[in-house]
Amino acid sequence: PVLAVVDPQLMLTVPPQYTAYQGFDALFHSTEVHIGKFSNGVSDMFTKAAIEAIAAYLPRAVADGNDLEARSKVAFANTMSGYAMVVASTTSEHSLEHAMSAFHHELPHGAGLIMLSEAYYSFFADKAPERFTAMAKAMGVVTGHLPEAERPMAFVKALVELQKECGVDGLKMSDYGITKEDMAKCAANARHTMGGLFELDPYALSLNETTQIMMNAYK
């Protein structure tokens, strides 16, 4: 397409849970780009703007779908995340979720990403500490008083808190018929079908580590 019209007024009737799912999908587009090997000065500009806007406005959009300011800010963040993916790329979190939804069609993509996110970003926090600290700051966390070693995980804590604010912290894979035995299958499928994104991770995951992340995310 040569033109995209992003009109928040067309989003006012999106139900709260799908507002949250798609809001977090937009967030993860930016967080993955930010920690990925293709990140650059231009993508950093877009990801910072997107993370800041979603952290500040997604809870409002979920709580009140008619809040046009909140809808507009989340739509802006989604657009910024799209720009970020044009000049860089997402990482393996998206590969993992697409494998889950491929086997379980009723699982919304954004919901699957939320389910994976705490385990996924906890694993990578010490692999790209400066990038994670920057994302924590974009989420509104004051990191200066924290010991340097704790600053990357401040992003993960802020992410979990944002999920609580949006009412999606209790999502479980088991509620969609996914079993622990599915984790190894999904991990292998993700690497087989979307293995390219693993090449952009800040650390080269083994198949066993990929499976372990999914196991850690399982509820």
PyMOL commands that set and color helices and strands:
alter all, ss='L'
color gray80, all
select helices_A, chain A and resi 8-11+16-35+41-63+68-87+92-103+109-124+129-138+148-165+173-176+182-193+195-200+207-217
alter helices_A, ss='H'
color red, helices_A
deselect
rebuild
show_as cartoon
